[in-house]
Amino acid sequence: MIGDIRETKECQLKDPMDLFHSGQVVKICAPMVRYSKLAFRTLVRKYSCDLCYTPMIVAADFVRSAKARDSEFTTNKGGIDLNCGCPQRWAISEGYGACLINKPELVKDMVRHVRSQIDNPNFSVSIKIRIHEDLKRTVDLCQKAEAAGVSWITVHGRSIEERHQPVHYDAIKIIKQSMSIPVVANGDIKTLRDAEKVHHLTEADGIMVARGLLANPAMFAGYEETPFQCIQDWVDIALEHGTPFTCFHHHLMYMMERITSKQEKKVFNVLSSTSAVLDYLNDHYGVW
């Protein structure tokens, strides 16, 4: 099984369902392998992100490896998500991720099993899925999960086979209309304007963003491009958390993609140490 851990904006033990009951569209940072570490989640929460997911956690590795636990389980205890939407081939070949949408009874049993292991009735259990070509199958899967006690469902509006094709927002709307629990829309949301448009098209209760937040962690706070203050905040947070250089540098490469020239990118992207990055930022922005 592959799962993710979810954190509320305040990163305290609270019922995440309160976010959906607030009447506002819930703004969510998606689980991203290698990138959804604690430092980045801390950054986006600073910029109006309501709910954050850890990277995907493979249960078998988590149980066997202390290194895996130390790497991925830097979080609070707000809830868990069953990832039935990962389209990566390695996950599908192992019976994980998106292939689970073809096993609705198994998904229902997993939700029920998680529910049965936790005494707190307010503990939230969600699932993420992709859609079938036959949307009736997707609606059936979602209704089975709802009957088993799932708290909300995130829908990426593409099938397993689709990668860069247009997202089927109309399918997400049909799923939303078929459910009495919250539904979150996901897929190709790169700006706050995109998020507003998708909410309008789908009537979803929440919007989940991945790469859009990598490029601009301040997106949900209304910024069209990454503000310099956000870059400064990332450096401070990453250094405080002891973020490994590769992760630290890659996030900055994403954040600075739209606001630096080609020549600046050529120089910045090949820097090979934290001190070199800090020197570069000091030379160009006069801060560090």
Legacy VTK file of the C-alpha trace (Angstrom):
# vtk DataFile Version 3.0
C-alpha trace
ASCII
DATASET POLYDATA
POINTS 288 float
0.000 0.000 0.000
1.136 3.549 -0.719
-0.054 6.364 1.468
0.620 9.971 2.358
0.352 11.908 5.582
-1.614 15.149 5.661
-0.983 18.263 7.725
-3.217 21.235 8.387
-1.919 24.771 7.926
-1.319 25.143 11.659
0.486 21.766 11.753
-1.344 20.807 14.925
-3.628 17.929 15.810
-6.888 19.251 14.384
-9.699 17.760 12.354
-8.869 18.593 8.695
-12.585 18.279 7.910
-13.018 21.649 9.626
-11.357 23.138 6.547
-14.044 21.726 4.273
-16.785 22.856 6.644
-15.475 26.447 6.570
-17.256 27.216 3.301
-13.997 28.260 1.632
-12.240 26.379 -1.164
-9.526 24.310 0.539
-6.061 25.014 -0.920
-3.902 21.882 -0.961
-0.272 21.038 -1.769
-0.056 17.648 -3.498
2.288 14.807 -2.530
5.449 15.009 -4.653
8.239 12.456 -4.529
11.502 14.115 -3.392
9.905 17.540 -3.023
7.107 17.423 -0.417
9.502 17.361 2.515
8.794 19.128 5.793
10.755 22.264 4.883
8.773 22.840 1.675
5.487 22.091 3.416
6.425 24.670 6.049
7.069 27.215 3.295
3.783 26.804 1.430
1.797 26.880 4.672
3.375 30.286 5.276
1.776 31.372 1.996
-1.887 30.421 2.549
-1.785 26.693 1.755
-4.379 25.022 3.994
-3.382 21.375 3.731
-0.119 19.652 2.771
0.762 16.079 1.884
4.053 14.323 2.530
5.730 12.453 -0.313
4.226 9.037 -1.000
5.176 6.481 1.630
5.433 2.827 0.621
4.164 0.919 3.657
6.547 -2.044 3.298
9.608 0.211 3.122
8.308 2.308 5.990
7.974 -0.758 8.222
11.358 -2.231 7.284
13.569 0.847 7.136
14.349 3.307 9.911
15.940 5.521 7.246
12.652 5.647 5.330
10.755 6.534 8.503
13.203 9.284 9.425
13.127 10.673 5.882
9.388 10.707 5.275
7.632 10.757 8.635
8.433 14.319 9.704
4.843 15.343 10.298
2.012 15.671 12.766
-0.857 13.229 13.360
-3.691 14.894 11.437
-4.717 12.037 9.127
-3.687 9.698 6.323
-4.397 9.356 2.629
-4.534 6.156 0.580
-2.812 6.929 -2.706
-4.780 5.220 -5.465
-3.708 7.678 -8.123
0.056 7.397 -8.671
0.597 6.611 -12.380
4.289 5.712 -12.140
5.054 2.364 -13.759
6.997 0.970 -10.797
4.017 1.587 -8.499
1.528 0.026 -10.900
3.760 -3.021 -11.477
3.828 -3.607 -7.706
0.047 -3.348 -7.428
0.180 0.132 -5.905
-1.107 3.522 -6.929
-3.419 4.072 -9.872
-3.986 0.377 -10.613
-6.097 0.285 -7.451
-8.887 2.164 -9.212
-9.594 -1.133 -10.962
-10.082 -2.845 -7.592
-12.974 -0.963 -5.963
-13.707 -3.701 -3.419
-10.069 -3.651 -2.282
-10.125 0.137 -1.931
-13.325 -0.121 0.094
-11.731 -2.781 2.322
-8.599 -0.652 2.824
-10.653 2.356 3.920
-12.688 0.164 6.262
-9.542 -1.445 7.685
-7.903 1.908 8.422
-11.112 3.129 10.054
-11.318 -0.011 12.218
-7.774 0.490 13.541
-8.351 4.032 14.844
-10.517 4.872 17.835
-10.880 8.584 17.045
-14.015 8.990 14.865
-12.761 12.399 13.727
-9.534 10.990 12.295
-9.678 11.712 8.571
-8.982 9.096 5.910
-8.953 10.251 2.300
-8.102 8.704 -1.057
-6.643 10.063 -4.284
-7.668 8.544 -7.596
-7.489 8.914 -11.354
-10.527 8.386 -13.562
-11.589 5.446 -15.732
-12.457 5.898 -19.389
-15.902 4.678 -18.342
-16.822 7.321 -15.778
-19.544 5.116 -14.298
-16.790 2.892 -12.913
-15.175 5.895 -11.236
-18.449 7.007 -9.672
-19.016 3.451 -8.422
-15.525 3.374 -6.879
-16.095 6.719 -5.155
-19.474 5.674 -3.791
-18.021 2.431 -2.421
-15.254 4.414 -0.698
-17.812 6.832 0.712
-19.873 3.947 2.096
-16.715 2.588 3.761
-16.187 5.869 5.603
-13.700 7.849 3.502
-13.574 11.520 4.533
-13.000 13.058 1.111
-11.759 12.082 -2.341
-9.197 13.835 -4.524
-9.697 13.273 -8.248
-6.993 13.773 -10.837
-8.995 14.242 -14.020
-6.970 11.936 -16.252
-6.933 8.187 -16.793
-3.922 6.015 -15.967
-2.762 6.129 -19.594
-3.086 9.907 -19.979
-0.125 12.131 -19.139
-0.193 15.434 -21.019
-3.673 15.258 -22.473
-6.241 17.855 -21.336
-7.705 17.240 -17.886
-11.328 16.078 -17.835
-12.730 18.667 -15.451
-16.246 17.728 -16.562
-15.627 14.251 -15.116
-14.618 15.740 -11.768
-17.848 17.756 -11.749
-19.935 14.624 -12.370
-18.143 12.825 -9.536
-18.703 15.812 -7.244
-22.427 15.794 -8.057
-22.581 12.068 -7.260
-21.098 12.361 -3.757
-22.187 13.742 -0.403
-18.595 14.046 0.894
-16.060 16.673 -0.214
-14.297 16.243 -3.563
-10.955 17.851 -4.412
-9.947 18.654 -8.004
-6.411 18.008 -9.264
-4.617 18.325 -12.591
-2.769 21.054 -14.546
-3.381 23.841 -12.033
-0.391 26.159 -12.359
-1.645 29.554 -11.176
-4.204 30.975 -8.775
-6.242 31.939 -11.830
-6.196 28.286 -12.933
-7.344 27.244 -9.458
-10.285 29.650 -9.574
-11.225 28.473 -13.067
-11.106 24.789 -12.076
-13.200 25.458 -8.993
-15.784 27.161 -11.195
-15.771 24.292 -13.721
-15.935 21.428 -11.213
-17.652 22.937 -8.133
-15.037 21.032 -6.129
-14.601 21.668 -2.413
-10.822 21.929 -2.700
-8.029 22.411 -5.213
-4.820 20.342 -5.131
-1.687 21.715 -6.834
1.698 20.106 -7.491
4.116 21.696 -9.994
2.402 25.074 -9.820
3.496 25.343 -6.182
7.017 24.177 -6.977
7.349 27.080 -9.409
5.595 29.533 -7.103
5.140 28.449 -3.467
3.322 31.748 -2.813
0.677 31.042 -5.462
-2.191 30.534 -3.018
-1.355 33.867 -1.370
-2.156 35.643 -4.642
1.300 36.113 -6.166
1.590 35.562 -9.917
5.325 34.858 -9.655
7.523 33.842 -6.754
8.203 36.956 -4.654
11.744 37.472 -3.447
10.555 37.274 0.158
9.418 33.713 -0.530
12.890 32.798 -1.798
14.380 34.326 1.327
11.914 32.390 3.487
12.856 29.158 1.694
16.555 29.677 2.394
15.878 30.375 6.075
13.498 27.410 6.498
15.673 24.976 4.522
18.799 25.855 6.498
16.883 25.577 9.770
15.665 22.084 8.819
19.044 20.903 7.563
17.676 20.296 4.069
20.142 18.349 1.860
21.798 20.516 -0.785
20.251 18.803 -3.821
16.716 19.368 -2.515
17.556 22.913 -1.369
19.024 23.809 -4.767
16.324 22.139 -6.883
13.564 24.051 -5.122
15.372 27.319 -5.788
15.791 26.354 -9.454
12.029 25.865 -9.719
11.236 29.090 -7.846
13.625 31.203 -9.911
12.721 29.689 -13.289
10.338 32.478 -14.298
12.198 35.384 -12.744
15.763 34.869 -14.022
17.317 35.201 -17.459
18.724 32.282 -19.465
22.249 33.407 -18.670
21.492 33.631 -14.943
20.004 30.126 -15.046
23.126 28.731 -16.681
25.197 30.028 -13.788
22.794 29.294 -10.926
21.755 25.798 -11.983
25.302 24.407 -11.912
26.191 25.686 -8.443
27.328 22.773 -6.316
27.208 23.823 -2.655
25.036 25.705 -0.204
27.756 28.308 0.318
27.948 28.900 -3.451
24.180 29.403 -3.605
24.255 31.849 -0.689
27.131 33.750 -2.283
25.199 33.958 -5.562
22.078 35.263 -3.840
24.145 37.770 -1.869
25.921 39.015 -5.004
22.697 39.389 -6.982
20.223 40.400 -4.283
22.429 41.670 -1.462
20.772 39.649 1.285
22.957 36.692 2.328
LINES 1 289
288 0 1 2 3 4 5 6 7 8 9 10 11 12 13 14 15 16 17 18 19 20 21 22 23 24 25 26 27 28 29 30 31 32 33 34 35 36 37 38 39 40 41 42 43 44 45 46 47 48 49 50 51 52 53 54 55 56 57 58 59 60 61 62 63 64 65 66 67 68 69 70 71 72 73 74 75 76 77 78 79 80 81 82 83 84 85 86 87 88 89 90 91 92 93 94 95 96 97 98 99 100 101 102 103 104 105 106 107 108 109 110 111 112 113 114 115 116 117 118 119 120 121 122 123 124 125 126 127 128 129 130 131 132 133 134 135 136 137 138 139 140 141 142 143 144 145 146 147 148 149 150 151 152 153 154 155 156 157 158 159 160 161 162 163 164 165 166 167 168 169 170 171 172 173 174 175 176 177 178 179 180 181 182 183 184 185 186 187 188 189 190 191 192 193 194 195 196 197 198 199 200 201 202 203 204 205 206 207 208 209 210 211 212 213 214 215 216 217 218 219 220 221 222 223 224 225 226 227 228 229 230 231 232 233 234 235 236 237 238 239 240 241 242 243 244 245 246 247 248 249 250 251 252 253 254 255 256 257 258 259 260 261 262 263 264 265 266 267 268 269 270 271 272 273 274 275 276 277 278 279 280 281 282 283 284 285 286 287
